[in-house]
Amino acid sequence: MLNDPFHVGSLEIPNRVLLSPLAGVSDVPFRRVCQELGAGLTYIEMLSAAGMPYNNHKIGELVARDESEPILGAQITGANTEILGEGCRILMNKDVKIDTLDLNMGCPVKKVVKRGCGSAIVKDPVLAGDQVRVARDTVEVPVTAKIRIGWTQNSLTVKDVCHHLAEAGAEMITIHGRVRDNSYSDPVQYDQIKNGFDAAKAASENVVCIGNGNVFDLASTKRMVEETGCDGVLISRGALGNPWIFKQILNDTEEQPTAKEWIEVVLRHLQYHEEFYGEGHYAAIRFRKHLLWYVSGFPGSRPLRSEIGALNTVADVRDRLQAYADTLPQDIPRYEDLHQFMKGDYDPKYEMDRKHDRGVEYYEEA
């Protein structure tokens, strides 16, 4: 089923395994790698509607699209319909072609929600629906929405929000199965995701329903599908350092990449990174988080991880990676238990988003 194409409005997407718009991660190089390994749809990382008139250089970097990208979505968030509508208008006037627009109603980061954006929107189901209407009136591409099941465990608004979204004409609804104040260690509430999908389908039988949260491998993908009845899955943290997840799910296999396959993909990602950001210190710094995710799962990786902060150019990164790969048997598989890795190892995405509140390029006029 997940290999089957589907439509979001008039847009045909080749399969049902999608890449989330990950703040600080979903740039051109990372998207290209995930697309090559099977991601049916990828997104530009979340944009601030209020920030669209400002910081044009940074926005230009965020909305860039490589000519090799077959399908691309954008994601935007705004505190009210006026701000959102203006942000959507400016985005569509930028020199970038997007194929679908997602409204973010799920981001939990403090600097986003304190402005009434992201997951703060699920506190007001009527506003959620009104935002879909405004976006549909402003853009000519299919409009979708990504939400959480509620603001707190005592305010599970998922059914009402999904009803209003679908009634307003959202072509696709993605539900992350946690409330805003949950951490990654809190369990995904599959029953609440299903409740939201049931409410959406009751309001619009054609709406596409996508499940999100703790999708790390084939087994967790199947659980999401079986327990929620979703039409597809959105991969978030499961793709960090593991773009092979798309290929694994689509090929119905738990087989991990060998050392040979691993280094080929990592070096290709690094090549795309250099093409986009250049070869200097800035590019090396931006790639460090990817290295922290990639350089795990093989023998002797821990010393290399401790050296990452001292690699100051792309050439340094390439040479050190190749030297490490040369120490490995080419046919050795990567880690066998990805769940344990994600639970027990250092996760810079959590550090960015929750501890340091800096994982989102959220900007407004000073």
C-alpha positions as CSV (number, residue, x, y, z in Angstrom):
1,M,0.0,0.0,0.0
2,L,2.8,2.5,0.9
3,N,4.3,2.0,-2.6
4,D,1.1,3.2,-4.2
5,P,0.9,6.7,-5.7
6,F,-1.7,9.1,-4.3
7,H,-3.1,12.5,-5.0
8,V,-3.1,15.7,-2.9
9,G,-5.5,17.7,-4.9
10,S,-4.2,17.6,-8.5
11,L,-0.7,16.7,-7.4
12,E,0.3,13.1,-7.8
13,I,2.9,11.8,-5.3
14,P,4.7,8.5,-6.2
15,N,4.5,6.8,-2.9
16,R,3.2,7.2,0.7
17,V,6.4,7.6,2.7
18,L,7.1,11.3,3.1
19,L,9.9,13.3,4.7
20,S,8.9,15.8,7.4
21,P,10.0,19.5,7.1
22,L,12.6,19.3,9.8
23,A,13.8,22.6,11.2
24,G,17.5,23.1,10.8
25,V,17.8,19.9,8.7
26,S,15.6,19.9,5.6
27,D,17.8,21.8,3.3
28,V,18.5,21.1,-0.4
29,P,21.3,18.5,0.2
30,F,19.4,16.4,2.8
31,R,16.2,16.5,0.7
32,R,18.1,15.3,-2.4
33,V,19.6,12.3,-0.6
34,C,16.2,11.3,0.9
35,Q,14.5,11.7,-2.5
36,E,17.1,9.5,-4.1
37,L,16.4,6.8,-1.5
38,G,12.7,6.9,-2.1
39,A,11.0,9.7,-0.2
40,G,7.7,10.4,-2.0
41,L,7.5,14.0,-1.0
42,T,9.9,16.3,0.8
43,Y,9.4,19.8,2.3
44,I,11.3,23.1,2.7
45,E,11.7,23.6,6.5
46,M,9.1,25.6,8.3
47,L,8.8,29.3,7.4
48,S,7.4,32.1,9.6
49,A,4.6,34.0,7.8
50,A,5.4,37.0,9.9
51,G,9.0,36.9,8.9
52,M,8.5,36.6,5.2
53,P,8.9,40.4,4.5
54,Y,12.3,40.3,6.3
55,N,15.7,38.5,6.2
56,N,15.5,37.9,2.4
57,H,19.0,36.3,2.2
58,K,18.1,33.7,4.8
59,I,14.7,33.1,3.3
60,G,16.3,32.7,-0.1
61,E,18.5,29.9,1.3
62,L,15.5,28.2,3.0
63,V,13.3,28.2,-0.1
64,A,16.0,27.2,-2.6
65,R,15.1,24.2,-4.8
66,D,17.5,22.1,-6.8
67,E,16.7,21.4,-10.4
68,S,16.9,17.7,-9.6
69,E,14.0,17.8,-7.0
70,P,10.9,16.3,-8.7
71,I,8.3,17.3,-6.2
72,L,8.7,19.9,-3.3
73,G,6.4,21.2,-0.6
74,A,6.7,24.3,1.6
75,Q,5.5,24.7,5.1
76,I,4.5,27.9,6.8
77,T,3.0,29.0,10.2
78,G,1.2,32.2,11.3
79,A,-0.6,33.3,14.4
80,N,-3.7,34.6,12.6
81,T,-5.4,34.6,9.2
82,E,-4.1,38.1,8.2
83,I,-0.5,37.3,8.9
84,L,-0.7,33.9,7.4
85,G,-2.4,35.2,4.2
86,E,0.2,37.8,3.7
87,G,3.0,35.4,4.3
88,C,1.5,32.9,1.8
89,R,1.2,35.7,-0.8
90,I,4.8,36.8,-0.4
91,L,6.0,33.2,-0.5
92,M,4.3,32.5,-3.8
93,N,5.8,35.6,-5.3
94,K,9.3,34.4,-4.5
95,D,11.5,32.9,-7.2
96,V,10.7,29.3,-6.2
97,K,8.4,26.7,-7.4
98,I,6.5,24.7,-4.8
99,D,3.9,22.0,-5.5
100,T,2.0,22.0,-2.3
101,L,1.8,24.2,0.9
102,D,1.5,22.8,4.4
103,L,0.3,24.8,7.4
104,N,2.2,24.0,10.5
105,M,0.0,23.6,13.6
106,G,2.3,21.2,15.4
107,C,5.7,22.8,16.1
108,P,6.3,22.7,19.9
109,V,9.3,25.1,20.0
110,K,8.9,27.9,22.6
111,K,9.7,30.8,20.4
112,V,7.1,29.7,17.9
113,V,4.2,28.8,20.2
114,K,4.7,32.0,22.4
115,R,3.7,34.0,19.3
116,G,0.6,31.9,18.8
117,C,2.0,29.8,16.0
118,G,2.8,26.1,15.5
119,S,1.0,23.9,18.0
120,A,-0.6,26.8,19.7
121,I,-3.1,26.9,16.9
122,V,-4.6,23.6,17.9
123,K,-6.1,25.3,20.9
124,D,-8.6,27.0,18.5
125,P,-10.1,24.6,16.0
126,V,-12.1,27.3,14.3
127,L,-8.9,29.3,13.7
128,A,-7.3,26.2,12.2
129,G,-10.1,25.9,9.7
130,D,-10.0,29.6,8.9
131,Q,-6.3,29.4,8.2
132,V,-6.9,26.7,5.6
133,R,-9.5,28.8,3.9
134,V,-7.2,31.8,3.7
135,A,-4.4,29.8,2.4
136,R,-6.6,28.2,-0.3
137,D,-7.8,31.6,-1.3
138,T,-4.2,32.9,-1.6
139,V,-2.2,30.1,-3.3
140,E,-2.9,27.9,-6.3
141,V,-1.3,24.7,-5.0
142,P,-2.9,22.1,-2.8
143,V,-3.1,23.2,0.9
144,T,-2.5,20.7,3.7
145,A,-2.0,20.9,7.5
146,K,0.2,19.2,10.1
147,I,-1.1,19.1,13.7
148,R,-0.6,17.7,17.1
149,I,-3.4,15.9,19.0
150,G,-3.8,18.8,21.4
151,W,-2.1,21.4,23.5
152,T,-2.0,19.4,26.7
153,Q,-3.3,16.0,27.7
154,N,-6.3,17.8,29.3
155,S,-7.2,19.5,26.0
156,L,-7.2,16.9,23.3
157,T,-8.6,18.9,20.4
158,V,-7.6,16.6,17.6
159,K,-11.2,15.6,16.6
160,D,-12.5,19.2,16.4
161,V,-9.4,20.5,14.7
162,C,-9.5,17.7,12.1
163,H,-13.2,18.3,11.4
164,H,-12.6,22.0,10.8
165,L,-9.5,21.4,8.7
166,A,-11.3,18.9,6.4
167,E,-14.4,21.0,6.2
168,A,-12.3,24.0,5.2
169,G,-10.8,22.0,2.3
170,A,-7.5,20.7,3.5
171,E,-6.3,18.2,1.0
172,M,-4.2,16.2,3.5
173,I,-3.9,16.2,7.3
174,T,-0.8,14.9,9.1
175,I,-1.2,14.1,12.8
176,H,1.7,13.8,15.2
177,G,0.5,11.6,18.0
178,R,1.6,13.7,21.0
179,V,0.5,16.9,22.7
180,R,2.6,20.0,22.7
181,D,4.2,19.5,26.1
182,N,5.1,15.8,25.5
183,S,8.7,15.0,25.0
184,Y,10.1,12.4,22.5
185,S,10.2,9.8,25.3
186,D,6.4,10.0,25.8
187,P,4.5,7.4,23.9
188,V,2.6,8.1,20.6
189,Q,-1.1,8.0,21.2
190,Y,-2.3,6.0,18.2
191,D,-5.9,6.0,19.3
192,Q,-6.0,9.8,19.2
193,I,-4.5,9.9,15.8
194,K,-7.2,7.5,14.6
195,N,-9.9,9.7,16.3
196,G,-8.6,12.6,14.3
197,F,-8.6,10.7,11.0
198,D,-12.2,9.5,11.6
199,A,-13.3,13.0,12.2
200,A,-11.5,14.3,9.1
201,K,-13.0,11.5,6.9
202,A,-16.5,12.2,8.2
203,A,-16.1,15.8,7.1
204,S,-14.4,15.1,3.8
205,E,-14.1,11.5,2.4
206,N,-11.3,12.6,0.0
207,V,-8.9,14.0,2.6
208,V,-5.6,12.1,2.8
209,C,-4.6,11.1,6.3
210,I,-0.9,10.8,7.2
211,G,0.5,9.4,10.5
212,N,3.6,10.8,12.3
213,G,5.5,10.1,15.4
214,N,8.2,7.4,16.3
215,V,8.3,6.0,12.8
216,F,11.9,4.7,12.9
217,D,11.8,1.5,10.9
218,L,9.6,-1.0,9.1
219,A,8.0,-2.4,12.3
220,S,7.0,1.0,13.6
221,T,5.7,2.0,10.2
222,K,3.4,-1.0,10.1
223,R,2.2,-0.3,13.6
224,M,1.3,3.3,12.6
225,V,-0.7,2.0,9.6
226,E,-2.4,-0.8,11.5
227,E,-3.4,1.2,14.6
228,T,-4.5,4.4,12.9
229,G,-5.7,3.4,9.5
230,C,-3.5,6.1,7.9
231,D,-3.0,6.5,4.2
232,G,0.7,7.0,4.6
233,V,3.5,8.0,7.0
234,L,5.6,11.1,7.6
235,I,9.2,10.4,8.7
236,S,10.8,12.8,11.1
237,R,13.6,11.9,13.4
238,G,13.7,8.4,11.9
239,A,15.5,9.9,8.8
240,L,18.2,11.7,10.8
241,G,21.4,9.9,9.8
242,N,19.2,7.2,8.3
243,P,17.9,8.3,4.9
244,W,17.8,4.5,4.0
245,I,14.6,4.3,6.0
246,F,12.6,5.2,2.9
247,K,14.1,2.4,0.9
248,Q,13.6,0.0,3.7
249,I,9.9,0.8,4.2
250,L,9.2,0.8,0.5
251,N,11.1,-2.5,0.0
252,D,9.4,-4.1,3.0
253,T,12.8,-5.0,4.6
254,E,14.7,-4.5,7.9
255,E,18.0,-4.8,6.1
256,Q,20.5,-2.2,7.2
257,P,23.1,-0.6,4.8
258,T,26.5,-2.1,4.7
259,A,29.6,0.0,5.4
260,K,30.1,0.3,1.7
261,E,26.6,1.5,1.1
262,W,26.8,3.8,4.1
263,I,29.9,5.7,3.1
264,E,28.7,6.1,-0.5
265,V,25.5,7.9,0.7
266,V,27.3,9.9,3.3
267,L,29.9,11.2,0.9
268,R,27.2,11.9,-1.7
269,H,25.3,14.0,0.9
270,L,28.6,15.8,1.7
271,Q,29.1,16.5,-2.0
272,Y,25.6,18.0,-2.3
273,H,26.3,20.0,0.8
274,E,29.5,21.4,-0.6
275,E,27.8,22.3,-3.9
276,F,25.1,24.2,-2.0
277,Y,27.1,25.8,0.9
278,G,30.7,25.9,-0.4
279,E,33.7,24.2,1.0
280,G,34.7,26.4,4.0
281,H,34.0,26.6,7.7
282,Y,30.3,27.5,7.4
283,A,29.6,24.4,5.4
284,A,31.5,22.2,7.8
285,I,29.7,23.6,10.8
286,R,26.3,23.0,9.1
287,F,27.2,19.4,8.4
288,R,28.3,18.6,11.9
289,K,24.8,17.6,13.1
290,H,24.4,15.2,10.2
291,L,27.8,13.7,11.2
292,L,26.6,13.1,14.7
293,W,23.7,11.1,13.3
294,Y,25.6,9.4,10.5
295,V,28.7,8.4,12.5
296,S,27.0,5.8,14.7
297,G,26.3,2.1,14.4
298,F,29.7,0.7,13.4
299,P,32.6,-0.4,15.5
300,G,35.0,2.3,16.6
301,S,32.7,5.2,15.8
302,R,32.8,6.9,19.2
303,P,36.3,8.4,18.9
304,L,35.4,9.8,15.5
305,R,32.3,11.5,16.9
306,S,34.4,13.2,19.5
307,E,36.5,14.7,16.7
308,I,33.7,16.2,14.7
309,G,33.9,19.6,16.3
310,A,37.5,20.0,15.1
311,L,36.7,19.4,11.4
312,N,36.7,22.9,9.9
313,T,36.4,22.3,6.1
314,V,34.4,20.0,3.9
315,A,37.7,18.5,2.8
316,D,38.6,17.7,6.4
317,V,35.2,16.0,6.9
318,R,35.6,14.0,3.6
319,D,39.2,12.8,4.5
320,R,38.3,11.8,8.0
321,L,35.1,9.9,6.9
322,Q,37.0,8.0,4.2
323,A,39.8,7.1,6.6
324,Y,37.3,5.7,9.1
325,A,35.4,3.8,6.4
326,D,38.6,2.2,5.3
327,T,38.9,0.6,8.7
328,L,35.6,-1.2,8.3
329,P,34.8,-4.5,6.5
330,Q,32.8,-3.4,3.4
331,D,30.0,-5.9,4.0
332,I,29.4,-5.2,7.7
333,P,25.9,-4.0,8.4
334,R,25.0,-0.9,10.4
335,Y,23.4,-1.1,13.8
336,E,20.7,-3.7,14.2
337,D,18.6,-2.0,16.8
338,L,17.7,1.5,15.5
339,H,15.1,2.0,18.3
340,Q,17.8,1.6,21.0
341,F,20.1,3.9,19.2
342,M,17.5,6.7,19.0
343,K,16.6,6.2,22.7
344,G,20.0,6.0,24.2
345,D,22.3,8.0,22.1
346,Y,22.9,11.8,21.9
347,D,20.2,13.5,19.8
348,P,21.2,17.0,18.6
349,K,17.7,17.5,17.2
350,Y,16.3,17.4,20.7
351,E,19.1,19.7,21.9
352,M,18.2,22.2,19.1
353,D,14.5,22.2,19.5
354,R,13.8,21.8,23.2
355,K,16.8,22.5,25.3
356,H,18.2,25.5,23.4
357,D,15.1,26.6,21.5
358,R,17.1,27.3,18.3
359,G,16.1,24.6,15.9
360,V,13.7,26.8,14.0
361,E,14.5,29.6,11.7
362,Y,11.8,31.8,13.2
363,Y,12.3,35.5,12.5
364,E,10.3,38.7,12.6
365,E,11.1,42.4,12.3
366,A,13.4,43.5,15.0
